[in-house]
Amino acid sequence: MSGQQESQQEVSVSAARAVRDIERLQARLEDLVQRLDALQLENKTLLERQEALVTERAHLVQRSDQARTRVEAMIERLKALELAGLTS
């Protein structure tokens, strides 16, 4: 084999390696894009869930405060009735 033929063969081998490397990179890039899409969807879902939970918590805190107020009012009425019964 002549030097020119060897040189052409080396170029062909190098080109084939470059093509394989590009194909590997392309496949890796496609995988990363798919993972990015999945993570973005998951992040959106988690943010929506967090917002719903924050809203639900605020509602529960409000209901708890209302219940506490009613219970405290009942206790005060019971104390007043007890005192009224003792003074009669």
PDB file of N, CA, C and O in Angstrom:
ATOM      1  N   MET A   1       0.861  -1.168   0.000  1.00  0.00           N
ATOM      2  CA  MET A   1       0.000   0.000   0.000  1.00  0.00           C
ATOM      3  C   MET A   1       0.904   1.226   0.000  1.00  0.00           C
ATOM      4  O   MET A   1       1.904   1.289   0.715  1.00  0.00           O
ATOM      5  N   SER A   2       0.523   2.195  -0.822  1.00  0.00           N
ATOM      6  CA  SER A   2       1.354   3.402  -0.931  1.00  0.00           C
ATOM      7  C   SER A   2       1.044   4.345   0.216  1.00  0.00           C
ATOM      8  O   SER A   2       0.047   4.171   0.917  1.00  0.00           O
ATOM      9  N   GLY A   3       1.870   5.311   0.404  1.00  0.00           N
ATOM     10  CA  GLY A   3       1.679   6.300   1.457  1.00  0.00           C
ATOM     11  C   GLY A   3       0.394   7.068   1.283  1.00  0.00           C
ATOM     12  O   GLY A   3      -0.282   7.396   2.258  1.00  0.00           O
ATOM     13  N   GLN A   4       0.052   7.357   0.032  1.00  0.00           N
ATOM     14  CA  GLN A   4      -1.181   8.103  -0.243  1.00  0.00           C
ATOM     15  C   GLN A   4      -2.397   7.255   0.127  1.00  0.00           C
ATOM     16  O   GLN A   4      -3.366   7.772   0.684  1.00  0.00           O
ATOM     17  N   GLN A   5      -2.353   5.979  -0.174  1.00  0.00           N
ATOM     18  CA  GLN A   5      -3.459   5.087   0.163  1.00  0.00           C
ATOM     19  C   GLN A   5      -3.615   4.959   1.681  1.00  0.00           C
ATOM     20  O   GLN A   5      -4.728   4.966   2.207  1.00  0.00           O
ATOM     21  N   GLU A   6      -2.471   4.841   2.373  1.00  0.00           N
ATOM     22  CA  GLU A   6      -2.518   4.758   3.826  1.00  0.00           C
ATOM     23  C   GLU A   6      -3.096   6.038   4.415  1.00  0.00           C
ATOM     24  O   GLU A   6      -3.866   5.997   5.374  1.00  0.00           O
ATOM     25  N   SER A   7      -2.729   7.147   3.850  1.00  0.00           N
ATOM     26  CA  SER A   7      -3.225   8.437   4.329  1.00  0.00           C
ATOM     27  C   SER A   7      -4.737   8.539   4.105  1.00  0.00           C
ATOM     28  O   SER A   7      -5.466   9.012   4.976  1.00  0.00           O
ATOM     29  N   GLN A   8      -5.197   8.097   2.947  1.00  0.00           N
ATOM     30  CA  GLN A   8      -6.627   8.125   2.656  1.00  0.00           C
ATOM     31  C   GLN A   8      -7.392   7.176   3.592  1.00  0.00           C
ATOM     32  O   GLN A   8      -8.503   7.479   4.027  1.00  0.00           O
ATOM     33  N   GLN A   9      -6.785   6.035   3.888  1.00  0.00           N
ATOM     34  CA  GLN A   9      -7.419   5.073   4.787  1.00  0.00           C
ATOM     35  C   GLN A   9      -7.512   5.664   6.193  1.00  0.00           C
ATOM     36  O   GLN A   9      -8.529   5.510   6.870  1.00  0.00           O
ATOM     37  N   GLU A  10      -6.461   6.333   6.623  1.00  0.00           N
ATOM     38  CA  GLU A  10      -6.482   6.964   7.939  1.00  0.00           C
ATOM     39  C   GLU A  10      -7.557   8.048   8.012  1.00  0.00           C
ATOM     40  O   GLU A  10      -8.223   8.195   9.037  1.00  0.00           O
ATOM     41  N   VAL A  11      -7.723   8.797   6.937  1.00  0.00           N
ATOM     42  CA  VAL A  11      -8.762   9.831   6.880  1.00  0.00           C
ATOM     43  C   VAL A  11     -10.142   9.176   6.955  1.00  0.00           C
ATOM     44  O   VAL A  11     -11.034   9.680   7.637  1.00  0.00           O
ATOM     45  N   SER A  12     -10.315   8.062   6.259  1.00  0.00           N
ATOM     46  CA  SER A  12     -11.589   7.355   6.280  1.00  0.00           C
ATOM     47  C   SER A  12     -11.900   6.830   7.677  1.00  0.00           C
ATOM     48  O   SER A  12     -13.036   6.924   8.141  1.00  0.00           O
ATOM     49  N   VAL A  13     -10.895   6.278   8.345  1.00  0.00           N
ATOM     50  CA  VAL A  13     -11.083   5.769   9.700  1.00  0.00           C
ATOM     51  C   VAL A  13     -11.414   6.925  10.639  1.00  0.00           C
ATOM     52  O   VAL A  13     -12.298   6.811  11.488  1.00  0.00           O
ATOM     53  N   SER A  14     -10.703   8.030  10.481  1.00  0.00           N
ATOM     54  CA  SER A  14     -10.965   9.203  11.322  1.00  0.00           C
ATOM     55  C   SER A  14     -12.365   9.745  11.071  1.00  0.00           C
ATOM     56  O   SER A  14     -13.057  10.139  12.010  1.00  0.00           O
ATOM     57  N   ALA A  15     -12.777   9.766   9.835  1.00  0.00           N
ATOM     58  CA  ALA A  15     -14.115  10.252   9.497  1.00  0.00           C
ATOM     59  C   ALA A  15     -15.180   9.331  10.080  1.00  0.00           C
ATOM     60  O   ALA A  15     -16.200   9.802  10.583  1.00  0.00           O
ATOM     61  N   ALA A  16     -14.951   8.032  10.017  1.00  0.00           N
ATOM     62  CA  ALA A  16     -15.908   7.065  10.562  1.00  0.00           C
ATOM     63  C   ALA A  16     -16.014   7.244  12.082  1.00  0.00           C
ATOM     64  O   ALA A  16     -17.108   7.188  12.642  1.00  0.00           O
ATOM     65  N   ARG A  17     -14.883   7.456  12.738  1.00  0.00           N
ATOM     66  CA  ARG A  17     -14.909   7.707  14.181  1.00  0.00           C
ATOM     67  C   ARG A  17     -15.668   8.995  14.494  1.00  0.00           C
ATOM     68  O   ARG A  17     -16.457   9.050  15.437  1.00  0.00           O
ATOM     69  N   ALA A  18     -15.420  10.014  13.702  1.00  0.00           N
ATOM     70  CA  ALA A  18     -16.097  11.300  13.926  1.00  0.00           C
ATOM     71  C   ALA A  18     -17.614  11.136  13.770  1.00  0.00           C
ATOM     72  O   ALA A  18     -18.386  11.700  14.545  1.00  0.00           O
ATOM     73  N   VAL A  19     -18.029  10.367  12.770  1.00  0.00           N
ATOM     74  CA  VAL A  19     -19.456  10.137  12.549  1.00  0.00           C
ATOM     75  C   VAL A  19     -20.053   9.394  13.740  1.00  0.00           C
ATOM     76  O   VAL A  19     -21.135   9.744  14.211  1.00  0.00           O
ATOM     77  N   ARG A  20     -19.348   8.363  14.231  1.00  0.00           N
ATOM     78  CA  ARG A  20     -19.834   7.623  15.400  1.00  0.00           C
ATOM     79  C   ARG A  20     -19.920   8.535  16.626  1.00  0.00           C
ATOM     80  O   ARG A  20     -20.885   8.476  17.388  1.00  0.00           O
ATOM     81  N   ASP A  21     -18.914   9.368  16.803  1.00  0.00           N
ATOM     82  CA  ASP A  21     -18.926  10.300  17.940  1.00  0.00           C
ATOM     83  C   ASP A  21     -20.104  11.266  17.842  1.00  0.00           C
ATOM     84  O   ASP A  21     -20.771  11.550  18.837  1.00  0.00           O
ATOM     85  N   ILE A  22     -20.349  11.760  16.645  1.00  0.00           N
ATOM     86  CA  ILE A  22     -21.476  12.684  16.445  1.00  0.00           C
ATOM     87  C   ILE A  22     -22.801  11.973  16.706  1.00  0.00           C
ATOM     88  O   ILE A  22     -23.700  12.539  17.328  1.00  0.00           O
ATOM     89  N   GLU A  23     -22.923  10.742  16.235  1.00  0.00           N
ATOM     90  CA  GLU A  23     -24.153   9.984  16.463  1.00  0.00           C
ATOM     91  C   GLU A  23     -24.364   9.717  17.955  1.00  0.00           C
ATOM     92  O   GLU A  23     -25.487   9.802  18.452  1.00  0.00           O
ATOM     93  N   ARG A  24     -23.275   9.392  18.670  1.00  0.00           N
ATOM     94  CA  ARG A  24     -23.364   9.184  20.116  1.00  0.00           C
ATOM     95  C   ARG A  24     -23.784  10.473  20.821  1.00  0.00           C
ATOM     96  O   ARG A  24     -24.634  10.456  21.710  1.00  0.00           O
ATOM     97  N   LEU A  25     -23.186  11.577  20.418  1.00  0.00           N
ATOM     98  CA  LEU A  25     -23.539  12.872  20.998  1.00  0.00           C
ATOM     99  C   LEU A  25     -24.993  13.237  20.709  1.00  0.00           C
ATOM    100  O   LEU A  25     -25.696  13.768  21.570  1.00  0.00           O
ATOM    101  N   GLN A  26     -25.430  12.948  19.493  1.00  0.00           N
ATOM    102  CA  GLN A  26     -26.813  13.237  19.121  1.00  0.00           C
ATOM    103  C   GLN A  26     -27.780  12.415  19.972  1.00  0.00           C
ATOM    104  O   GLN A  26     -28.785  12.940  20.450  1.00  0.00           O
ATOM    105  N   ALA A  27     -27.483  11.142  20.161  1.00  0.00           N
ATOM    106  CA  ALA A  27     -28.336  10.283  20.984  1.00  0.00           C
ATOM    107  C   ALA A  27     -28.346  10.787  22.431  1.00  0.00           C
ATOM    108  O   ALA A  27     -29.394  10.820  23.076  1.00  0.00           O
ATOM    109  N   ARG A  28     -27.191  11.174  22.926  1.00  0.00           N
ATOM    110  CA  ARG A  28     -27.105  11.692  24.303  1.00  0.00           C
ATOM    111  C   ARG A  28     -27.891  12.994  24.432  1.00  0.00           C
ATOM    112  O   ARG A  28     -28.581  13.209  25.429  1.00  0.00           O
ATOM    113  N   LEU A  29     -27.789  13.847  23.441  1.00  0.00           N
ATOM    114  CA  LEU A  29     -28.525  15.111  23.454  1.00  0.00           C
ATOM    115  C   LEU A  29     -30.029  14.868  23.431  1.00  0.00           C
ATOM    116  O   LEU A  29     -30.774  15.535  24.149  1.00  0.00           O
ATOM    117  N   GLU A  30     -30.480  13.923  22.617  1.00  0.00           N
ATOM    118  CA  GLU A  30     -31.900  13.588  22.564  1.00  0.00           C
ATOM    119  C   GLU A  30     -32.381  13.056  23.917  1.00  0.00           C
ATOM    120  O   GLU A  30     -33.480  13.385  24.365  1.00  0.00           O
ATOM    121  N   ASP A  31     -31.554  12.236  24.560  1.00  0.00           N
ATOM    122  CA  ASP A  31     -31.888  11.718  25.887  1.00  0.00           C
ATOM    123  C   ASP A  31     -31.999  12.864  26.893  1.00  0.00           C
ATOM    124  O   ASP A  31     -32.931  12.901  27.698  1.00  0.00           O
ATOM    125  N   LEU A  32     -31.061  13.784  26.846  1.00  0.00           N
ATOM    126  CA  LEU A  32     -31.085  14.919  27.770  1.00  0.00           C
ATOM    127  C   LEU A  32     -32.305  15.810  27.540  1.00  0.00           C
ATOM    128  O   LEU A  32     -32.890  16.322  28.494  1.00  0.00           O
ATOM    129  N   VAL A  33     -32.685  15.994  26.287  1.00  0.00           N
ATOM    130  CA  VAL A  33     -33.868  16.805  25.973  1.00  0.00           C
ATOM    131  C   VAL A  33     -35.122  16.118  26.533  1.00  0.00           C
ATOM    132  O   VAL A  33     -35.993  16.782  27.096  1.00  0.00           O
ATOM    133  N   GLN A  34     -35.212  14.812  26.382  1.00  0.00           N
ATOM    134  CA  GLN A  34     -36.353  14.074  26.939  1.00  0.00           C
ATOM    135  C   GLN A  34     -36.385  14.185  28.459  1.00  0.00           C
ATOM    136  O   GLN A  34     -37.447  14.382  29.048  1.00  0.00           O
ATOM    137  N   ARG A  35     -35.233  14.059  29.087  1.00  0.00           N
ATOM    138  CA  ARG A  35     -35.174  14.184  30.551  1.00  0.00           C
ATOM    139  C   ARG A  35     -35.557  15.584  30.987  1.00  0.00           C
ATOM    140  O   ARG A  35     -36.247  15.757  31.992  1.00  0.00           O
ATOM    141  N   LEU A  36     -35.110  16.590  30.235  1.00  0.00           N
ATOM    142  CA  LEU A  36     -35.465  17.974  30.545  1.00  0.00           C
ATOM    143  C   LEU A  36     -36.976  18.161  30.464  1.00  0.00           C
ATOM    144  O   LEU A  36     -37.575  18.765  31.354  1.00  0.00           O
ATOM    145  N   ASP A  37     -37.591  17.650  29.411  1.00  0.00           N
ATOM    146  CA  ASP A  37     -39.043  17.765  29.261  1.00  0.00           C
ATOM    147  C   ASP A  37     -39.762  17.100  30.439  1.00  0.00           C
ATOM    148  O   ASP A  37     -40.712  17.656  30.991  1.00  0.00           O
ATOM    149  N   ALA A  38     -39.300  15.909  30.813  1.00  0.00           N
ATOM    150  CA  ALA A  38     -39.930  15.181  31.921  1.00  0.00           C
ATOM    151  C   ALA A  38     -39.765  15.949  33.231  1.00  0.00           C
ATOM    152  O   ALA A  38     -40.704  16.039  34.022  1.00  0.00           O
ATOM    153  N   LEU A  39     -38.579  16.497  33.460  1.00  0.00           N
ATOM    154  CA  LEU A  39     -38.340  17.248  34.693  1.00  0.00           C
ATOM    155  C   LEU A  39     -39.143  18.545  34.734  1.00  0.00           C
ATOM    156  O   LEU A  39     -39.629  18.947  35.791  1.00  0.00           O
ATOM    157  N   GLN A  40     -39.282  19.195  33.587  1.00  0.00           N
ATOM    158  CA  GLN A  40     -40.084  20.415  33.548  1.00  0.00           C
ATOM    159  C   GLN A  40     -41.547  20.105  33.870  1.00  0.00           C
ATOM    160  O   GLN A  40     -42.195  20.854  34.601  1.00  0.00           O
ATOM    161  N   LEU A  41     -42.062  19.011  33.329  1.00  0.00           N
ATOM    162  CA  LEU A  41     -43.439  18.608  33.614  1.00  0.00           C
ATOM    163  C   LEU A  41     -43.595  18.257  35.093  1.00  0.00           C
ATOM    164  O   LEU A  41     -44.567  18.653  35.736  1.00  0.00           O
ATOM    165  N   GLU A  42     -42.629  17.511  35.621  1.00  0.00           N
ATOM    166  CA  GLU A  42     -42.685  17.146  37.037  1.00  0.00           C
ATOM    167  C   GLU A  42     -42.625  18.397  37.911  1.00  0.00           C
ATOM    168  O   GLU A  42     -43.359  18.502  38.893  1.00  0.00           O
ATOM    169  N   ASN A  43     -41.768  19.332  37.564  1.00  0.00           N
ATOM    170  CA  ASN A  43     -41.645  20.572  38.331  1.00  0.00           C
ATOM    171  C   ASN A  43     -42.963  21.354  38.303  1.00  0.00           C
ATOM    172  O   ASN A  43     -43.398  21.876  39.330  1.00  0.00           O
ATOM    173  N   LYS A  44     -43.588  21.433  37.142  1.00  0.00           N
ATOM    174  CA  LYS A  44     -44.868  22.135  37.016  1.00  0.00           C
ATOM    175  C   LYS A  44     -45.927  21.469  37.893  1.00  0.00           C
ATOM    176  O   LYS A  44     -46.687  22.143  38.589  1.00  0.00           O
ATOM    177  N   THR A  45     -45.965  20.148  37.851  1.00  0.00           N
ATOM    178  CA  THR A  45     -46.926  19.396  38.651  1.00  0.00           C
ATOM    179  C   THR A  45     -46.686  19.615  40.144  1.00  0.00           C
ATOM    180  O   THR A  45     -47.631  19.801  40.911  1.00  0.00           O
ATOM    181  N   LEU A  46     -45.418  19.591  40.549  1.00  0.00           N
ATOM    182  CA  LEU A  46     -45.094  19.786  41.961  1.00  0.00           C
ATOM    183  C   LEU A  46     -45.440  21.205  42.420  1.00  0.00           C
ATOM    184  O   LEU A  46     -45.925  21.397  43.535  1.00  0.00           O
ATOM    185  N   LEU A  47     -45.193  22.187  41.567  1.00  0.00           N
ATOM    186  CA  LEU A  47     -45.539  23.568  41.933  1.00  0.00           C
ATOM    187  C   LEU A  47     -47.053  23.726  42.082  1.00  0.00           C
ATOM    188  O   LEU A  47     -47.522  24.396  43.002  1.00  0.00           O
ATOM    189  N   GLU A  48     -47.812  23.110  41.178  1.00  0.00           N
ATOM    190  CA  GLU A  48     -49.273  23.170  41.281  1.00  0.00           C
ATOM    191  C   GLU A  48     -49.748  22.488  42.558  1.00  0.00           C
ATOM    192  O   GLU A  48     -50.647  22.989  43.234  1.00  0.00           O
ATOM    193  N   ARG A  49     -49.150  21.350  42.891  1.00  0.00           N
ATOM    194  CA  ARG A  49     -49.523  20.625  44.113  1.00  0.00           C
ATOM    195  C   ARG A  49     -49.178  21.447  45.354  1.00  0.00           C
ATOM    196  O   ARG A  49     -49.950  21.503  46.312  1.00  0.00           O
ATOM    197  N   GLN A  50     -48.009  22.081  45.321  1.00  0.00           N
ATOM    198  CA  GLN A  50     -47.608  22.922  46.450  1.00  0.00           C
ATOM    199  C   GLN A  50     -48.589  24.075  46.640  1.00  0.00           C
ATOM    200  O   GLN A  50     -48.973  24.391  47.766  1.00  0.00           O
ATOM    201  N   GLU A  51     -48.985  24.689  45.556  1.00  0.00           N
ATOM    202  CA  GLU A  51     -49.941  25.794  45.632  1.00  0.00           C
ATOM    203  C   GLU A  51     -51.269  25.318  46.228  1.00  0.00           C
ATOM    204  O   GLU A  51     -51.867  25.996  47.063  1.00  0.00           O
ATOM    205  N   ALA A  52     -51.716  24.145  45.787  1.00  0.00           N
ATOM    206  CA  ALA A  52     -52.969  23.589  46.323  1.00  0.00           C
ATOM    207  C   ALA A  52     -52.838  23.290  47.817  1.00  0.00           C
ATOM    208  O   ALA A  52     -53.770  23.536  48.584  1.00  0.00           O
ATOM    209  N   LEU A  53     -51.703  22.770  48.225  1.00  0.00           N
ATOM    210  CA  LEU A  53     -51.505  22.450  49.637  1.00  0.00           C
ATOM    211  C   LEU A  53     -51.425  23.716  50.489  1.00  0.00           C
ATOM    212  O   LEU A  53     -51.938  23.743  51.608  1.00  0.00           O
ATOM    213  N   VAL A  54     -50.797  24.749  49.975  1.00  0.00           N
ATOM    214  CA  VAL A  54     -50.723  26.015  50.708  1.00  0.00           C
ATOM    215  C   VAL A  54     -52.125  26.594  50.887  1.00  0.00           C
ATOM    216  O   VAL A  54     -52.471  27.079  51.964  1.00  0.00           O
ATOM    217  N   THR A  55     -52.922  26.539  49.830  1.00  0.00           N
ATOM    218  CA  THR A  55     -54.301  27.020  49.901  1.00  0.00           C
ATOM    219  C   THR A  55     -55.107  26.196  50.900  1.00  0.00           C
ATOM    220  O   THR A  55     -55.848  26.749  51.712  1.00  0.00           O
ATOM    221  N   GLU A  56     -54.962  24.876  50.839  1.00  0.00           N
ATOM    222  CA  GLU A  56     -55.685  23.997  51.753  1.00  0.00           C
ATOM    223  C   GLU A  56     -55.269  24.270  53.199  1.00  0.00           C
ATOM    224  O   GLU A  56     -56.113  24.308  54.094  1.00  0.00           O
ATOM    225  N   ARG A  57     -53.982  24.457  53.421  1.00  0.00           N
ATOM    226  CA  ARG A  57     -53.491  24.742  54.777  1.00  0.00           C
ATOM    227  C   ARG A  57     -54.087  26.044  55.300  1.00  0.00           C
ATOM    228  O   ARG A  57     -54.511  26.113  56.453  1.00  0.00           O
ATOM    229  N   ALA A  58     -54.120  27.070  54.463  1.00  0.00           N
ATOM    230  CA  ALA A  58     -54.689  28.348  54.888  1.00  0.00           C
ATOM    231  C   ALA A  58     -56.155  28.180  55.278  1.00  0.00           C
ATOM    232  O   ALA A  58     -56.613  28.756  56.265  1.00  0.00           O
ATOM    233  N   HIS A  59     -56.880  27.391  54.500  1.00  0.00           N
ATOM    234  CA  HIS A  59     -58.286  27.133  54.796  1.00  0.00           C
ATOM    235  C   HIS A  59     -58.433  26.386  56.130  1.00  0.00           C
ATOM    236  O   HIS A  59     -59.302  26.710  56.940  1.00  0.00           O
ATOM    237  N   LEU A  60     -57.577  25.391  56.344  1.00  0.00           N
ATOM    238  CA  LEU A  60     -57.641  24.622  57.583  1.00  0.00           C
ATOM    239  C   LEU A  60     -57.268  25.472  58.795  1.00  0.00           C
ATOM    240  O   LEU A  60     -57.862  25.322  59.863  1.00  0.00           O
ATOM    241  N   VAL A  61     -56.298  26.352  58.638  1.00  0.00           N
ATOM    242  CA  VAL A  61     -55.927  27.250  59.733  1.00  0.00           C
ATOM    243  C   VAL A  61     -57.098  28.166  60.066  1.00  0.00           C
ATOM    244  O   VAL A  61     -57.395  28.408  61.236  1.00  0.00           O
ATOM    245  N   GLN A  62     -57.759  28.670  59.032  1.00  0.00           N
ATOM    246  CA  GLN A  62     -58.917  29.542  59.246  1.00  0.00           C
ATOM    247  C   GLN A  62     -60.029  28.785  59.981  1.00  0.00           C
ATOM    248  O   GLN A  62     -60.613  29.304  60.932  1.00  0.00           O
ATOM    249  N   ARG A  63     -60.317  27.569  59.542  1.00  0.00           N
ATOM    250  CA  ARG A  63     -61.354  26.766  60.208  1.00  0.00           C
ATOM    251  C   ARG A  63     -60.968  26.452  61.644  1.00  0.00           C
ATOM    252  O   ARG A  63     -61.820  26.471  62.533  1.00  0.00           O
ATOM    253  N   SER A  64     -59.702  26.166  61.880  1.00  0.00           N
ATOM    254  CA  SER A  64     -59.229  25.889  63.232  1.00  0.00           C
ATOM    255  C   SER A  64     -59.400  27.116  64.126  1.00  0.00           C
ATOM    256  O   SER A  64     -59.828  26.997  65.274  1.00  0.00           O
ATOM    257  N   ASP A  65     -59.064  28.292  63.598  1.00  0.00           N
ATOM    258  CA  ASP A  65     -59.247  29.534  64.358  1.00  0.00           C
ATOM    259  C   ASP A  65     -60.719  29.768  64.689  1.00  0.00           C
ATOM    260  O   ASP A  65     -61.054  30.173  65.803  1.00  0.00           O
ATOM    261  N   GLN A  66     -61.588  29.513  63.726  1.00  0.00           N
ATOM    262  CA  GLN A  66     -63.022  29.686  63.958  1.00  0.00           C
ATOM    263  C   GLN A  66     -63.511  28.715  65.036  1.00  0.00           C
ATOM    264  O   GLN A  66     -64.283  29.093  65.918  1.00  0.00           O
ATOM    265  N   ALA A  67     -63.057  27.471  64.958  1.00  0.00           N
ATOM    266  CA  ALA A  67     -63.464  26.467  65.949  1.00  0.00           C
ATOM    267  C   ALA A  67     -62.948  26.858  67.333  1.00  0.00           C
ATOM    268  O   ALA A  67     -63.665  26.727  68.325  1.00  0.00           O
ATOM    269  N   ARG A  68     -61.703  27.338  67.400  1.00  0.00           N
ATOM    270  CA  ARG A  68     -61.138  27.758  68.680  1.00  0.00           C
ATOM    271  C   ARG A  68     -61.960  28.902  69.279  1.00  0.00           C
ATOM    272  O   ARG A  68     -62.245  28.914  70.476  1.00  0.00           O
ATOM    273  N   THR A  69     -62.329  29.846  68.445  1.00  0.00           N
ATOM    274  CA  THR A  69     -63.134  30.977  68.913  1.00  0.00           C
ATOM    275  C   THR A  69     -64.476  30.498  69.459  1.00  0.00           C
ATOM    276  O   THR A  69     -64.920  30.959  70.511  1.00  0.00           O
ATOM    277  N   ARG A  70     -65.127  29.571  68.746  1.00  0.00           N
ATOM    278  CA  ARG A  70     -66.410  29.047  69.217  1.00  0.00           C
ATOM    279  C   ARG A  70     -66.257  28.292  70.537  1.00  0.00           C
ATOM    280  O   ARG A  70     -67.078  28.442  71.442  1.00  0.00           O
ATOM    281  N   VAL A  71     -65.203  27.482  70.639  1.00  0.00           N
ATOM    282  CA  VAL A  71     -64.980  26.717  71.877  1.00  0.00           C
ATOM    283  C   VAL A  71     -64.706  27.671  73.038  1.00  0.00           C
ATOM    284  O   VAL A  71     -65.237  27.489  74.134  1.00  0.00           O
ATOM    285  N   GLU A  72     -63.878  28.688  72.798  1.00  0.00           N
ATOM    286  CA  GLU A  72     -63.599  29.666  73.856  1.00  0.00           C
ATOM    287  C   GLU A  72     -64.877  30.392  74.287  1.00  0.00           C
ATOM    288  O   GLU A  72     -65.068  30.648  75.476  1.00  0.00           O
ATOM    289  N   ALA A  73     -65.741  30.720  73.344  1.00  0.00           N
ATOM    290  CA  ALA A  73     -67.011  31.375  73.669  1.00  0.00           C
ATOM    291  C   ALA A  73     -67.891  30.449  74.498  1.00  0.00           C
ATOM    292  O   ALA A  73     -68.531  30.886  75.455  1.00  0.00           O
ATOM    293  N   MET A  74     -67.922  29.166  74.131  1.00  0.00           N
ATOM    294  CA  MET A  74     -68.722  28.203  74.910  1.00  0.00           C
ATOM    295  C   MET A  74     -68.174  28.079  76.320  1.00  0.00           C
ATOM    296  O   MET A  74     -68.950  28.009  77.273  1.00  0.00           O
ATOM    297  N   ILE A  75     -66.887  28.050  76.475  1.00  0.00           N
ATOM    298  CA  ILE A  75     -66.282  27.946  77.804  1.00  0.00           C
ATOM    299  C   ILE A  75     -66.649  29.166  78.638  1.00  0.00           C
ATOM    300  O   ILE A  75     -66.981  29.040  79.817  1.00  0.00           O
ATOM    301  N   GLU A  76     -66.590  30.337  78.031  1.00  0.00           N
ATOM    302  CA  GLU A  76     -66.967  31.554  78.759  1.00  0.00           C
ATOM    303  C   GLU A  76     -68.441  31.514  79.178  1.00  0.00           C
ATOM    304  O   GLU A  76     -68.778  31.910  80.294  1.00  0.00           O
ATOM    305  N   ARG A  77     -69.315  31.038  78.290  1.00  0.00           N
ATOM    306  CA  ARG A  77     -70.735  30.929  78.641  1.00  0.00           C
ATOM    307  C   ARG A  77     -70.941  29.925  79.784  1.00  0.00           C
ATOM    308  O   ARG A  77     -71.727  30.165  80.700  1.00  0.00           O
ATOM    309  N   LEU A  78     -70.223  28.801  79.712  1.00  0.00           N
ATOM    310  CA  LEU A  78     -70.335  27.799  80.778  1.00  0.00           C
ATOM    311  C   LEU A  78     -69.841  28.364  82.113  1.00  0.00           C
ATOM    312  O   LEU A  78     -70.446  28.117  83.156  1.00  0.00           O
ATOM    313  N   LYS A  79     -68.752  29.114  82.078  1.00  0.00           N
ATOM    314  CA  LYS A  79     -68.253  29.736  83.307  1.00  0.00           C
ATOM    315  C   LYS A  79     -69.269  30.729  83.861  1.00  0.00           C
ATOM    316  O   LYS A  79     -69.499  30.803  85.068  1.00  0.00           O
ATOM    317  N   ALA A  80     -69.872  31.493  82.944  1.00  0.00           N
ATOM    318  CA  ALA A  80     -70.877  32.472  83.367  1.00  0.00           C
ATOM    319  C   ALA A  80     -72.092  31.770  83.973  1.00  0.00           C
ATOM    320  O   ALA A  80     -72.636  32.225  84.979  1.00  0.00           O
ATOM    321  N   LEU A  81     -72.518  30.658  83.357  1.00  0.00           N
ATOM    322  CA  LEU A  81     -73.645  29.899  83.905  1.00  0.00           C
ATOM    323  C   LEU A  81     -73.290  29.296  85.256  1.00  0.00           C
ATOM    324  O   LEU A  81     -74.117  29.270  86.167  1.00  0.00           O
ATOM    325  N   GLU A  82     -72.058  28.812  85.385  1.00  0.00           N
ATOM    326  CA  GLU A  82     -71.615  28.229  86.651  1.00  0.00           C
ATOM    327  C   GLU A  82     -71.609  29.294  87.743  1.00  0.00           C
ATOM    328  O   GLU A  82     -72.074  29.046  88.856  1.00  0.00           O
ATOM    329  N   LEU A  83     -71.089  30.470  87.431  1.00  0.00           N
ATOM    330  CA  LEU A  83     -71.073  31.570  88.416  1.00  0.00           C
ATOM    331  C   LEU A  83     -72.485  32.001  88.746  1.00  0.00           C
ATOM    332  O   LEU A  83     -72.776  32.287  89.907  1.00  0.00           O
ATOM    333  N   ALA A  84     -73.365  32.058  87.777  1.00  0.00           N
ATOM    334  CA  ALA A  84     -74.742  32.446  88.021  1.00  0.00           C
ATOM    335  C   ALA A  84     -75.439  31.420  88.919  1.00  0.00           C
ATOM    336  O   ALA A  84     -76.269  31.778  89.754  1.00  0.00           O
ATOM    337  N   GLY A  85     -75.097  30.157  88.739  1.00  0.00           N
ATOM    338  CA  GLY A  85     -75.682  29.106  89.561  1.00  0.00           C
ATOM    339  C   GLY A  85     -75.159  29.157  90.982  1.00  0.00           C
ATOM    340  O   GLY A  85     -75.895  28.824  91.911  1.00  0.00           O
ATOM    341  N   LEU A  86     -73.927  29.558  91.183  1.00  0.00           N
ATOM    342  CA  LEU A  86     -73.341  29.632  92.505  1.00  0.00           C
ATOM    343  C   LEU A  86     -73.871  30.834  93.292  1.00  0.00           C
ATOM    344  O   LEU A  86     -73.995  30.778  94.515  1.00  0.00           O
ATOM    345  N   THR A  87     -74.175  31.893  92.596  1.00  0.00           N
ATOM    346  CA  THR A  87     -74.642  33.107  93.288  1.00  0.00           C
ATOM    347  C   THR A  87     -76.132  33.092  93.533  1.00  0.00           C
ATOM    348  O   THR A  87     -76.630  33.948  94.264  1.00  0.00           O
ATOM    349  N   SER A  88     -76.854  32.175  92.967  1.00  0.00           N
ATOM    350  CA  SER A  88     -78.319  32.135  93.164  1.00  0.00           C
ATOM    351  C   SER A  88     -78.692  31.500  94.463  1.00  0.00           C
ATOM    352  O   SER A  88     -79.877  31.389  94.778  1.00  0.00           O
TER     353      SER A  88
END
